[in-house]
Amino acid sequence: MVCPRCEMVVRQSLAALDVKLLHLEMGYAEIKPVDEQTFNLIEAEFNKVGFELLYDADKRLLEKIKLACREYLGIMEDQLLITKLSEYLSVNLGKNYTYLSRLFSSREGITIEAYFLQLKIERVKQLLRYGELSLSEIAVRLNYSSVHYLSSQFKKIQGCTVSSYLNKRKLA
C-alpha cells in the first residue's frame, strides 16, 4: 500500500471479511489474529487487487525501505532536507545503513541509490507531463546541482534526452 486509495481498499476488503483492523499505515496493516481459513481469504482478496502479503521479515523491510525512499523524495521536493538519504533510512528504519544497503542490493539487484535515482527520474517525468515547471525549476525542486546533471541522469535512466522524451509525449 502506498496511497490513500490503497488504504481504502484494504479497509473495505477487511471489513467485507469481518476482520478487525487494529492499525493501518502506508505499507503496513495489523489485524486481530484470525484462523487459517480467514487468513487465506484475506490473501486471496488482496491478490485480486494486486496486493501481496509479506510474511518474510526481509521482504517487509525492503518495502519499508522503498516507502522511506518515496517519503524522502517528498521531503526533498518540499525543500525540507536536513540529512542524507542514508542517514534518513538508518534513523527512520532503526537499522544500520550498511545492513539496509546489502539487503536491498542482494534482494532487488540494484542499490538503494539506483532505486532512488529511478524514483527521482519518474518524478521528473511526472513534472514534465504536468508542464507547469521548467526543467530548471524541476532541477531545483529535486535538489539537482544543475540542469545539465539532471539531463545526464535522465538520459542514463530513461535512455533518451529530456527533449526527445517530451517530443514522444507530444506525438502520443
ABEGO torsion letter per residue (X at the ends): XABAAAAAAAAAAAAAAGBBBABBBBGBBBBBBBBAAAAAAAAAAAAAAGBBBBABAAAAAAAAAAAAAAAAAAAAAAGABABBAAAAAAAAAGBBAAAAAAAAAAAAGBBAAAAAAAAAAAAAAAAAAAGABBAAAAAAAAGBABAAAAAAAAAAAAGBBAAAAAAAAAAX
